């Protein structure tokens, strides 16, 4: 499709007030799951982050790496186990999580940003005491070394942003006090906790669905905006279910505690971040 000069100019004019609006503001972006495996999609997300950073938006990327962790576990002859939607993490699995998430995946993302003209630094929740956690017990189920974040110290993130870097954060946390163990933390939960601690303007979760649909078979039923008070009815009505429930709960927690808005966007759509942040059209579902 050929884009005319008028269309290009219109987008730039449309973007200007949004650039002014978000200048110097903190935006927390969570990226993970199936979208991260697609190299084209990953590249588009990194390009968006670089552009936003270069126009003065303080973007922080919190990433997952589930498919990569699963693949490594299977290479080691260990089948991944999930309980209530969360990865059961024994000692051996935790070693793999730390190696893959804070190592391979994190550094690959940093490398892509660097090679495309951005400045990035790779971190995990252990660095600088960013995330502290205790063992999570969900509905009485033992999940092993899965962590529930108790404290967030964003100093190391703030320092990186001040120096012009895009912080790229792997969600591993240190234990509290005398607890010397490390914990695997859900990336959506970690992104929401960081958004609260940094008083972020927005929390954006990039997923592999268009947003919240009243009918999952019909993208025309997309809920473009919802108030946090609507969530219980959406759950009881079966509109929100399974893995989308904890994502929306994270969003609701964020907006209830000072984050201006939270968004669920389709990370598979090229440049979804730019369309959401810098255009009148917007994308996905916004929770206010």
Beta strands, then each sheet from edge to edge (+ up, - down):
strand 1: 26-31
strand 2: 58-63
strand 3: 82-83
strand 4: 86-87
strand 5: 120-124
strand 6: 131-138
strand 7: 141-152
strand 8: 166-170
strand 9: 172-175
strand 10: 182-184
strand 11: 202-207
strand 12: 212-213
strand 13: 222-223
strand 14: 225-226
strand 15: 261-266
strand 16: 285-287
sheet 1: 5+ 8+ 2+ 1+ 11+ 15+ 16- 14-
sheet 2: 3+ 4-
sheet 3: 7+ 6- 9- 10+
sheet 4: 12+ 13-
end
